Structures are given as C-alpha cells and as structure tokens.
Amino acid sequence: MADVLSVGVNLEAFAQAISAIQALRSSVSRVFDCLKDGMRNKETLEGREKAFIAHFQDNLQSVNRDLNELERLSNLVGKPSENHPLHNSGLLSLDPVQDKTPLYSQLLQAYKWSNKLQYHAGLASGLLNQQSLKRSANQMGVSAKRRPKAQPTTLVLPPQYVDDVISRIDRMFPEMSIHLSRPNGTSAMLLVTLGKVLKVIVVMRSLFIDRTIVKGYNENVYTEDGKLDIWSKSNYQVFQKTWLRSYIKLFQAPCQRCGKFLQDGLPPTWRDFRTLEAFHDTCRQ
C-alpha cells in the first residue's frame, strides 16, 4: 500500500482509479459499438440474434465489473485533509515531478509558518497589552479617568508557583537577597539587595516584570506610609543603568578597554552579555 501524504490522498489508489475510469469508458464504448453494429456474420436470423445478445451481455458485464472496481478504488483514494485549507492548490500535490518542482510541499511549509507566526503574534500582543499597575488619582491626573482599561492578561499562574520560582532564584545567587511581598494581594513585589551596592524594586505580574526601580544602597526605597516606592527614580545617574548581579563590583572593577575606574564621573556601567566584563558607555564600541 502506498504511503498516504499529509494531504490525506492515497496516490497509488488515485492512479489506479484513473486507470479504472479509462477501462470503464472503453467498456461503455464497446456497448455502444455493439448496438451500432447490430447483428452480423450469421447466416440465419436466429443465429444472429443469439450472437448479438451474448455479445451485448458480455459488454454489459464488463461495464458492471469496471464500475464496481472504480467504486472500490474511490473509497481507497481518501479525501484531502482539512488541516490545510489551501483550496485548489491541493491539486499541485498530483504533480508527478515532485523532485524537480516541489511547489506544493513548499506551499504547505509556508502555510504552517504563517500559522505559527500568527499564533506567536497573538501571544506577543497579549503580553504587550498587560494591565499595568494603577497609580493613584493624584499621580495619574484627570486624563487617567478617560484612559480605557487594559484587558486582563491571559496567562495567570498560581501565586505559590511564582513564589517557588523566586525562591529558587534567590538560592541560585547568594550575593543577592530577595524579599517578596504582595501588598496588593496578587501582584508580587521584589526588593532585591545586591551586596552594599544597590537595591532594586521589581514589580511582577505573574512571572513577567512589569516595572523596575534601581536605587543606591543608602537611598530610601519606601514611601512615607511604609510601602515600597515604585515610582521615584534614583537620585544617581549610575543607578539608572543597571545590570543587577554583575554590579556586585560596580565601584571596584575598572573598564576593560581604557583601564580607568571613572569616566565623566561615572564607573563602567555597561556589561558584556556573555562575559559580564565592565566597560564605559563610550568604550564599549
């Protein structure tokens, strides 16, 4: 039995069905030829009638046999799969020179790629449209009342699962300490302390980072009512450019290119993604 392609058509049975159609057409033509020729080559009328009837019956039996064979093969051919609604382009799969012109297989690959692209684009759109934390009415102003609310996220993980992930990250990096809290009930807030260098407030929505605020170790990270301040930026420019764990030696590591600790009053704040080596912004190029 021939392999059945992903389009759901048995090509061997399809080829046999075409041959069966040709055989059926030939047998039907012989029936009409028999009717056209009539009774011949017999001396007596009775002999001619018997010969005609026998010949006509044989031709009808051939038609019936070929028709039954065609019906059998039609059940084996199968139907095109509905997983790839490419309409009449499915006829390209019948091309006998697939090795030279694999147009249909390339068309299927392009269709699958387009479906995956649409799927991932939908996921990306959902992430970008996540509902951000609401500011107070005083911070947002009057325009906040007119702003349409963002749709809730489609990806919601149990808080216990998020807490377990944060706990594992805390154990992975002993030079950092992570304190997790949930002042609003659902959204997690992390206070990450890196040695005696800096502190970072990370606002999480599930496992996605919604907002980060980096401040110096000695800067206040709380508001007057004792809550984490997620809106005020650091007073120091150096902490507005952060790489978290690699900043454990922010004021101790020299620039790997110029060898200096300070340039324009700033330490080397840029890090190589792979080696985490320190560079000044102007020295990294």
Secondary structure, DSSP 4 states (H G I P E B T S, - for coil): -PPBPTTS-BHHHHHHHHHHHHHHHHHHHHHHHHHHH-S-S-SSHHHHHHHHHHHHHHHHHHHHHHHHHHHHHHHHH----TTS--GGGGGGGG-S-TTT--HHHHHHHHHHHHHHHHHHHHHHHHHHTPPPPPPPHHHH-THHHHSPPPPPPS----HHHHHHHHHHHHHH-TTEEEEEE-TTSSS-EEEEEETTTEEEEEEEETTEEEEEEEEETTS--B-TTSSB-SSPPPSSGGGGS--GGGGGGTTTPPPTTT--S-BTTB---EE-TTT--EE-TTT--
